[in-house]
Amino acid sequence: MSDQQPVIKCDSVYKIFGKDAEKMLQNANGKVVAEEFQKAGCVVGVNNASFEVKKGEMLVVMGLSGSGKSTLLRCISRLTDATAGNIYIEGEDLTSMSDKELIGLRRNKMGMVFQSFALLPHKTVLENIAFPLQVKGNSTKDSIQRAKEMVDLVGLTGRENYFPRELSGGQQQRVGIARSLAVEPDIWFLDEPFSALDPLIRKEMQDEFLRLQGVLNKTILFVTHDFDEALRLADRIAIMKDGIIEQLDTPANIVLNPATEYVRKFTEDVPREKVLKIKSVMEPVGDEKDFSDLRVSEDALIETVAEAVLGDPKSVPVLNANDDIVGVVHSSKVIHVLFGENSTLESNA
Amino acid sequence: MNFINYLSERPKLTQFGIVLIVFFILMSMTGLYHDLIVERHLFAKSIVKGEIQSSVGFAESMSMILNWQLPPQLVRIPELTFYHPVINTSATYVLIALLVTAGLLYKSFAESVNKSQWLRVNWFQIISKGFVGIIVGLLFIPTLYNWFFGEVTRSTFWEIPMMLQDFSQYLIFEFWLTPVYDPEIEDYEDYGRVRLFTRAIGATLLFLINLVRELLIGGFETVVSLANVFSDQSGWDWLNENKDKWYSSVPAIPWTVLTAGAFILGYKLQGVGLSILAGFSCIYLAVFGQWEPAMQTLSFVLVAAPVSVLFGVIWGVLAYKSRTVERVITPFLLVAQTFPHFAYLVPIIVFFGIGDHAGAIATIIFATPPMIRLTLLGLKRVSPEVLDAGRMSGCHNYQLMFKVLIPTARRDILIGVNQVIMQCLAMAVIASFIGAMGLGFNLLLALNQLRVGQALELGVCIVLIAVVLDKLSLAWANKQTDYFADLSFVERNKTALLFVAVFFAALLFAWFGNWVFADTAKGINYFYLIPHNKGITTEPFWQAGVDYMVSNWRADIKIFNEWLLVEVLMPMKASYLAMPAIATFVLTMGVGYIIGGIRSAIIVGSFMLFIALTPWWERALITMYMLTFAVIVSVFIGTIVGAICVQNKRATKFILLVCDTFQTFPSFIYLIPVIMLFGVTDTSVLIAVIVYAVIPPTRYTVEGLRNVPESLLDAADMSGTTKLQRMFKIEFPLAFPHIMLGVNQCVVFALFMVIIGAFIGTEDLGQEIMQQLFSGGNIGSGLMLGLCVAFIGLAVDHLIQTWATKRRKLLGID
């Protein structure tokens, strides 16, 4: 049962900034048009967001600045109160929680990483990481012990007594990550954690992040404005614009079937082979018997197996997780994915 | 035609020109009263004697103006029937009311699309604006008319000081009485609860000060005297009862213990550098024979500073939490910036009496506002993400404030603590006016005896205490714990143990001193305490220097002094006094309008109006004259020195150090040498003011020029500018807003010193405040005078800040 229950559940969540926001929302009867609200001096942050995040799943919320993605995250962590709608954390209604319950929830179940790191400047690396534990009331000795483990986990060993200002951006964010994980939360919020970093460091931190997630398997809500980052990390992506979730789907589906024009603009330049899995181009096994000796997994990214498949003149059988043959993939399909969309001939035709 | 074009492209310049022309026209219209107003008292005296009228009727006023002569009420705003509203419903005023209403509605009507519907749609607006029109036309304008042209009845504004005085007397002696037993007359007597309350606060502070003081210099004796505070009330004579007990003769801690303690503390908190600074400062205090007054001052600061910091942080946090609190305390903070210290002292004497506690209270009142401001500023600057991080870590409100917000705002709060310590020591001298003991008191004594060398040594003592306390508090706040060391008890507490060891060693040492010095110096034990006048002194050296200057330069200085007085200062003062009030208003409000629009004009105008309505308008003009002269010279010197020094890294460092030192030096010290050289004249005051006020423009010029972005300088170099071109075309324009903030500070500093200059002898507002202080004090006059001074400062502050903010926005700085 608990496996089935979503860890985070949003039910038509609205966040509207402004004086008479609540009243206007009631009058609007659920149909919020941003322009109308703007005229009345209100700003629509989140407009009717409903979705669920399952245990161990990573949902990436993607949008440009001002799209309401951070506001959505802040609503779910209740750093701001949603104007309307319900948010459930493991089945409990977040919006109706008392301050005390909320603090308890944050102390035990939630961790959050911030874009500008938000480290406490007066505390050392170790003290920063131990901070949530000390706030909880753990003894200094235990907290420091646990913080040391976290330092090792994020690979900052040897810098425990540095102050944040003495660290590079990447290192500071490692501290931020360690701090958010110190209380062993179930839910992990990341608000543009790598946006303030240089591209090379960003890549390195993403790898690090995937490694950590591989070990820890948290339920994650990840906010970013970088579509490539979203594709790289996400189980599912929610694309937001003007407070509305335009599309919420797996990376592959978003790239293949963009729901709106806005989404399509993002996906246009994305190399398909980096997103699509073999599963999406395979065909059912037909009459032909002349298979290649090569076998590929249906979950493999096309990019990773393209060279082998193209090097083989015959069709390549595709295996599922139980090593059964579930289909075949032809090199023509792979060629289409690799070059098809970008060819001018195709678009003329 | 070209000229017209030139002007129309520069509207501000044109406006300024018009203001100046009107100003000078008004200046030339004093005619009849010119000879009266150039002497400070004469105009007011003539009115009292009935030689001239303080105001004349409307028709006569008009005919006077047509004859190129301002009516008297425009030359010097008379005592006004301040709240004496007049309602007049004659046809003229009804017409005015209608005109005002029409004027208010005109814009709405002109802009409306559907003229026929207009009346029906805007009925509420029409009624409300009509109401405003009636109020203005039938009440405001008749009242104003009556102000200026009606019969003068008795003033009310001039009576405000007396009313305040009476009110405070009532508060203290008659309000909410309660019987208290008085042992002297052996009966109950009625006391005001307010006074009991203020006295209780005073007694608490006094107790704390004495407690610290007794540890430092008094030994058990003073604990005994403390006990007497209580025995006074109860008739219990603790001292006499316990006279023979051993503990009533325990001596104070020898100075060697504290000095060693300073070394150890400095080392523990930061390292060798601080250790040496703290230790040698103590040695300086002891060797120069200033140990006792220094410890008195220290005890006073050790109580006043923490209380100020505590109050400052509390109010800062409250203001951060609540917009209402912030809005209420902001005006107080503003006024406190420029309110002269002496004006605080009068009410404090009345409510708290005289003594160390009164000095401490004055210090706390003076030192708390900057602490509040900096706390609030620091808290507001904490990034919202850090706040979120704190909340997501599961902090409740208390943890959020004390573990996240305040520590993160630490930088600004520590600047606040530094300010508090500096203010406390700056007040050391001023507090001695109302009975605080210590270095300040001795300094004042030395000043009165014109002993430059001694005053200088005392000044250095004050600076040293300030610097050491500041560095120690900073080091303490920055201290961090080491979680890795697994140390034994001895290792963890080695400094404490070391101190205990040193403590006993020094005690033994002092004990041996009894024999060492038994016959040498009349039984003075130098290892225990070096008494006043028995230490070494450099006074003869300084005295010789001053004597040399006086004997050799006096003649030249005299010539310079006379030239300055006769050719510059006297004419300047006369021309300030010769300003009719209306001209002053045109000038200040006009400049206000040019800088910040109608809002600034009204703000500056109301500050000036307050001053003009008090009996001290002429005195304020003299203050303004001294202020103007001092600020012009200071800014001139400061920017030039700053601009030259910034060319060289070492010179920059040096000049900043000089600025720091001069700023910490008790301002009174500047007074003596100038008196000796220039005598009791305005020159002396102004030179002292300039020496003190030149600091901020210098510092801000250096900072402003240094902060010009490197890339811009490179760009200028690549455009092929010479060094001078770069200076005047790039660096100065960009640094100018910052330099203007220095000018602003300069005005505040200068105002502060001009008031202190009353010691030398001036005839401005400061002199009046000083008289209030020494004549026992009228609370009302003290406060009103203080406000006059504060408002001069605030008017200038407002103008400069508004200008600098606009300019910075224009340049895109911050």
Boltz contact constraints between the chains, C-beta under 6 A:
constraints:
  - contact:
      token1: [A, 79]
      token2: [B, 388]
      max_distance: 6.0
  - contact:
      token1: [A, 103]
      token2: [B, 394]
      max_distance: 6.0
  - contact:
      token1: [A, 103]
      token2: [B, 396]
      max_distance: 6.0
  - contact:
      token1: [A, 106]
      token2: [B, 392]
      max_distance: 6.0
  - contact:
      token1: [A, 106]
      token2: [B, 394]
      max_distance: 6.0
  - contact:
      token1: [A, 107]
      token2: [B, 394]
      max_distance: 6.0
  - contact:
      token1: [A, 112]
      token2: [B, 392]
      max_distance: 6.0
  - contact:
      token1: [A, 114]
      token2: [B, 385]
      max_distance: 6.0
  - contact:
      token1: [A, 114]
      token2: [B, 389]
      max_distance: 6.0
  - contact:
      token1: [A, 116]
      token2: [B, 385]
      max_distance: 6.0
  - contact:
      token1: [A, 118]
      token2: [B, 385]
      max_distance: 6.0
  - contact:
      token1: [A, 118]
      token2: [B, 386]
      max_distance: 6.0
  - contact:
      token1: [A, 118]
      token2: [B, 389]
      max_distance: 6.0
  - contact:
      token1: [A, 122]
      token2: [B, 407]
      max_distance: 6.0
  - contact:
      token1: [A, 122]
      token2: [B, 410]
      max_distance: 6.0
  - contact:
      token1: [A, 131]
      token2: [B, 393]
      max_distance: 6.0
  - contact:
      token1: [A, 132]
      token2: [B, 393]
      max_distance: 6.0
  - contact:
      token1: [A, 135]
      token2: [B, 393]
      max_distance: 6.0
  - contact:
      token1: [A, 135]
      token2: [B, 394]
      max_distance: 6.0
  - contact:
      token1: [A, 135]
      token2: [B, 395]
      max_distance: 6.0
  - contact:
      token1: [A, 135]
      token2: [B, 399]
      max_distance: 6.0
  - contact:
      token1: [A, 144]
      token2: [B, 483]
      max_distance: 6.0
